[in-house]
Amino acid sequence: MNHDHDMTGLTVGDRDPELAKLLDRGLDAYNFAATGTGPEDQAEFSVKAVDPATGEVVGGITAWTWAGLLGIDMLWVHKDLTGNPAPEERENPRRN
């Protein structure tokens, strides 16, 4: 779904892989020049946690590093391992 705003030159819509690549290249060029770093200073990685008894994935992260920084894109831990009940299982104080 896209919606053009002809008067402003804006298009709002679904994820645009070509735009994402253009933005990524532009930000990299700016940041590399500003910090003296390069592509060798960045990486993407993931960590997957598997229950050895069942082989089931019970958690994980996707993340990136850049110039000594770490950014976590996504983090998920199976609800049985969080120590917190799922929202539907929590006690609602308004019901009391």
Order of alpha helices (4+ residues) and beta strands (2+ residues): beta-beta-alpha-beta-beta-beta
